[in-house]
């Protein structure tokens, strides 16, 4: 058990102005080593789907310990699909056949590991068209930056947006390492609007040159899936701002010792090439 020291400041509003302090010892539970983190989405893309199993870990710069040797199946009204572990990627389980999920279907996940059973159910809501992201020229440089992807709030249509940027084929960048010529960004539209979301810490700006291939994919989310993401963001990306939230256990649709979320998302994808047109720079706005 770890012990957390909290300093409570109590204001005195009587005839005395000032504050007093007292120390409180609060026992906290450590990570449960038996928990299994489940990460995976079934989509309406005709492909081999993947589900990752790992253990919780405390080192922010470390790697999640893989859970190997599990048996996985995903079932729906269309049948049952088995998953096998990729020998080159421990903890990553791949469907033994290509298949495309269907909006309106319910998908059931069943994991068997060392005598333990973990299960989950996820529904898939239909996909939707979207307006492609907007970008402008950054300051007086010849590089671009993204200024808008999607509205952060929509009470009826929650979604995740994945942005893939690739400028490895642009002249002058061909021989640079992959991590210097690609980027992956994630944005969300959620059915709730939180104060700590509005005042979240600023994120790093990604700059990219003309000729960059921009791929934007929209993933539809159920209300339950959006609730999990909202809780996850409250614990991570939205912390460190003006209005931090109190830490709490994340919601999950997994039974037993399963944590994380098993989802089913319909996807819509658009691709463009960043080009120099009549974009105004930041200095002109």
RAZI-V215371 format. One record per residue. OMEGA is omega in whole degrees, -180 to 180 (none if undefined). BURIAL is b if it has 9 or more other C-alpha atoms within 8 Angstrom, else e. D_LAST is the distance of its C-alpha to the last C-alpha in Angstrom with 2 decimals. Layout:
((OMEGA	BURIAL	D_LAST) (OMEGA	BURIAL	D_LAST))
//
This chain:
((176	e	53.49) (179	e	50.73) (-178	e	50.56) (179	e	47.39) (-179	e	47.51) (176	e	45.50) (179	e	45.32) (178	e	45.45) (-179	e	44.37) (-180	e	46.16) (179	e	45.30) (-174	b	48.33) (178	e	47.84) (180	e	51.42) (-178	e	52.73) (175	e	51.38) (-179	e	47.75) (-179	e	46.53) (176	e	46.58) (-177	e	49.01) (169	e	48.63) (-175	e	50.76) (180	e	50.63) (175	e	50.87) (-174	e	51.87) (-179	e	50.39) (178	e	51.73) (178	e	49.26) (175	e	50.27) (179	e	49.65) (177	e	48.40) (-176	e	50.99) (-179	e	52.02) (-179	e	53.31) (176	b	49.97) (178	b	48.57) (-179	b	44.83) (178	b	44.27) (178	b	41.09) (177	b	41.01) (168	b	39.79) (-180	b	41.67) (178	b	39.42) (175	b	40.16) (178	b	39.82) (-175	e	43.17) (170	e	43.47) (-178	b	45.32) (-177	b	43.72) (174	b	43.60) (-177	b	44.28) (175	b	44.10) (-180	b	46.53) (177	b	46.24) (173	b	47.23) (176	b	45.10) (-172	b	44.46) (-178	e	43.28) (-178	e	41.91) (180	e	38.10) (-178	e	38.40) (-180	e	41.48) (-180	e	42.31) (177	e	43.57) (-178	e	47.35) (173	b	48.18) (-177	b	50.65) (175	e	53.01) (179	e	55.97) (173	b	54.77) (-176	b	55.60) (169	b	52.85) (173	b	52.97) (-177	b	50.55) (176	b	52.20) (178	b	51.34) (-179	e	53.15) (178	e	52.81) (-177	e	54.77) (179	e	54.67) (177	b	52.79) (178	b	53.82) (178	b	51.57) (-179	b	52.76) (178	b	51.52) (-176	b	49.87) (180	e	52.13) (-179	e	49.33) (-179	e	47.02) (179	b	49.12) (178	b	48.04) (-177	b	46.21) (-172	b	48.17) (179	b	47.70) (-177	b	49.09) (176	b	52.18) (175	e	50.99) (174	b	47.84) (179	b	47.03) (176	b	44.26) (-178	b	43.81) (175	b	43.80) (-178	b	41.83) (179	e	44.28) (171	b	46.45) (-180	b	47.29) (-178	b	47.47) (177	b	49.84) (176	b	49.69) (-180	b	52.91) (175	b	53.13) (-178	b	56.52) (177	b	56.62) (177	e	59.73) (-180	e	61.30) (178	e	58.21) (175	b	56.51) (-178	b	52.82) (177	b	51.57) (175	b	48.48) (180	b	47.50) (175	b	44.13) (179	b	43.27) (176	b	40.77) (-177	b	38.54) (175	b	37.32) (-179	b	34.14) (175	e	31.33) (-180	e	28.84) (176	e	25.15) (-179	e	21.73) (-177	e	20.76) (178	b	18.03) (178	e	14.45) (180	b	13.03) (175	b	10.29) (-177	b	10.97) (177	b	11.14) (180	e	9.99) (180	e	12.25) (175	e	14.90) (-180	e	16.40) (179	b	16.26) (169	b	14.55) (-179	b	14.01) (180	b	14.52) (178	e	12.06) (175	e	14.59) (-179	b	18.31) (175	b	20.08) (-177	e	20.44) (-177	e	22.24) (171	b	24.77) (-173	b	27.15) (-173	e	30.62) (-174	e	32.33) (176	b	30.87) (-178	b	30.35) (170	b	29.22) (178	b	28.39) (177	b	25.97) (180	b	26.85) (176	b	24.44) (178	b	26.23) (-179	b	24.52) (177	b	26.88) (-180	b	26.18) (-180	b	29.79) (180	b	30.49) (-179	b	27.68) (-179	e	29.16) (-179	e	29.30) (-172	b	29.19) (-173	e	32.51) (179	e	34.66) (179	e	32.57) (-175	e	33.81) (-177	e	32.69) (177	e	30.93) (-176	e	28.64) (177	b	27.74) (177	b	27.55) (176	b	25.87) (-178	e	26.58) (-180	e	24.26) (177	e	25.39) (-178	b	23.62) (164	b	25.48) (-174	b	25.63) (-179	b	28.34) (177	b	30.41) (178	e	29.91) (-174	b	27.09) (178	e	27.88) (-179	e	26.72) (173	b	27.02) (-179	b	24.82) (-177	e	21.97) (178	b	22.43) (178	b	23.34) (180	b	22.78) (179	e	19.69) (179	e	20.52) (178	e	20.42) (178	e	17.56) (179	e	19.17) (-178	e	17.98) (-174	b	19.64) (171	b	20.13) (-176	b	20.27) (178	b	23.61) (175	b	23.42) (-179	b	25.41) (177	b	23.62) (-180	b	26.15) (-179	b	25.21) (177	b	28.22) (177	b	28.53) (176	b	31.61) (-179	b	33.06) (170	b	34.27) (178	b	37.09) (-180	e	36.74) (179	e	39.00) (178	b	36.99) (178	b	33.76) (177	b	35.69) (-179	b	36.67) (178	e	33.11) (179	b	31.91) (179	b	34.76) (179	b	34.07) (179	b	30.40) (-179	b	31.64) (-172	b	33.97) (-171	e	31.60) (-178	e	27.80) (177	b	27.41) (179	b	29.79) (178	e	28.74) (-178	b	26.21) (-175	e	26.93) (177	b	29.21) (177	b	31.46) (178	e	33.99) (-178	e	37.68) (180	e	38.88) (177	e	41.00) (180	e	42.53) (174	e	40.36) (-179	e	41.62) (174	e	43.17) (-179	b	45.06) (-180	b	47.46) (174	e	51.01) (-179	e	53.12) (179	b	51.58) (173	b	48.56) (-173	b	45.06) (-179	b	41.68) (173	b	41.13) (-173	b	42.51) (174	b	40.23) (-172	b	40.24) (170	b	37.00) (-174	b	36.39) (173	b	33.68) (-174	b	31.38) (174	e	29.77) (-179	e	27.26) (175	e	26.51) (174	e	24.04) (179	b	23.43) (-176	b	19.98) (179	e	19.46) (173	e	17.28) (-172	e	16.10) (176	e	13.22) (174	e	10.60) (178	b	7.24) (178	b	6.95) (-178	b	5.34) (-177	e	5.62) (-180	e	3.80) (none	e	0.00))
//
